[in-house]
Amino acid sequence: MKNITKWLAASVVFGLLSFATERADAIPSEMSYTNNSPNLVGTVVPGLQSGGQLNRDAAMTNDLLGMSLGYHFTDNLNRVYSRTNMSGAGLPQATATGGVAVTGIVDGGAPISIDLSQYGTFQYLVARYDGPNGGVAVFNIAGLTGTIELYRYAKPEKVNGQFTGNLLGSNNAQQGYFLMSGWSLLNPTSVPDGGTTVMLLGAALGALGIARRYIMR
């Protein structure tokens, strides 16, 4: 009986550890409009400068969502909008309501890590590099959990003096690259974990106790 109980206990612990370790996603850091980087909705070079961060990022996201797939144009303020071929079917309009805005990023030599277990899950992630000189990348992160990593620095790519719509990334400071000035999470789809794993552990251990009493009869 003791061996059976030990086996049940080991099975419960292993299952919970598996549940915890499965919650780890990462989207590629690449921000290439021309190569349709995974999860990338599009880029804006340079990004909007006026308005609060969440409202500004929601506005740029909606501008990109409203564009034709693969379209690339320059507006009357010389901002370049580039939309990848990611389907926009069914994607909701971005809103600042319930969003998370983070600034104060400092120089370093490692990627920017965003742990969604601290914030919950969201539809969109907007990364801004510098401001008047760099650019903005908008990602669709629906369904992703765990930790997302993005480049700490980026620069707008130019070919023959024209912006391509791509942002070239680096995790080390170098000439021509701009530090990420902030990121935003838009359109929450869930709340943070809030102890769900601990609750599951308690429930599983309770079930184990019941099973043990039944076996010991």
Order of alpha helices (4+ residues) and beta strands (2+ residues): alpha-beta-alpha-beta-beta-beta-beta-beta-beta-beta-beta-beta-beta-alpha
